[in-house]
């Protein structure tokens, strides 16, 4: 009886300790699923970050919910990509999250940030055009970016470029509007963001700093292995041209030497007109594009129009993890799923 009482007492102490640890964890909010996955992995064993754009929603078309507003008001730390992707968050971060440490992960040290490409019918591997080097200098001066100078360095005349000219406090010195914000589609960028996440959390929560650092180290090793895995998966089909729904994949393209022939629309919140669709349709025929890829959140009929009368097949890519369950494994599922979809469609399997 005495032994049972001791065991019960010990169990109670452990439960109270775990509760105290959870209570001490910072309130962390993350904008989108791929970034949330990285943050969740770094926070494993300490706490669980709150996700804003959940389910099948897209940051391109998202409207903030009351529950999101409450989470931002309570947040100690907020991670997001930046106003070039999550425009809906820019003003709320300046007001609702006034007490939080707001971290723009597209600004992580060592991250490669690429400029937008102009127009949907770009030539994915038409490198080295005269005069492009001057445009490449407009790119953000992140480590490793020199390798991309001269590649697709046109700044997009995207509809949202002028919406964020002023920016909220802490971002006025950065040019977000001219850059592609789908930075997570390169695992090397994911490693840079992981380091920034761990450093931010360690500063906000010194008591758990060692746990964050250890988790980040494990995550970075997994990302290295993932990088090699994806390279092997797509290698047999990397020279086959394909068309995507919107131009979200140039980080993946440049990392693995893929041949993206064009996009149906520059940004999914803007429905392309008949002229753009006809242009891409012609591109599919002229280049002999093997596949045209839809995305789960957006109108699939446009893909059908582009495919009509061509030998190309259709596939689906999910760059934001709309169909995946949020959590620390989502990033790996997203990247492996993307590589598998490309291989299956482009190889004819």
Secondary structure, DSSP 8 states (H G I E B T S, - for coil): -HHHHHHHHHHHHHHHHHHHHHHHS--EEESSHHHHHHHHHHTTTT---EESS-TT--TTT----HHHHHHHHH-SEEEE--TTT-GGGHHHHHHTTTTSEEEEGGG-TT----B--SSSS--TT----TTHHHHHTTS---TTGGGGTTSS------TTTTTTSS--TT-TT---TTB---GGGSHHHHHHHHHHHHHHHHHH-GGGHHHHHHHHHHHHHHHHHHHHHHHHHHGGGTTS-EEEEES--HHHHHHHT--EEEEEESSTTS---HHHHHHHHHHHHHHT-SEEEE-TTS-THHHHHHHTTSS-EEEE--TT-TTS--STTHHHHHHHHHHHHHHHHHHT-
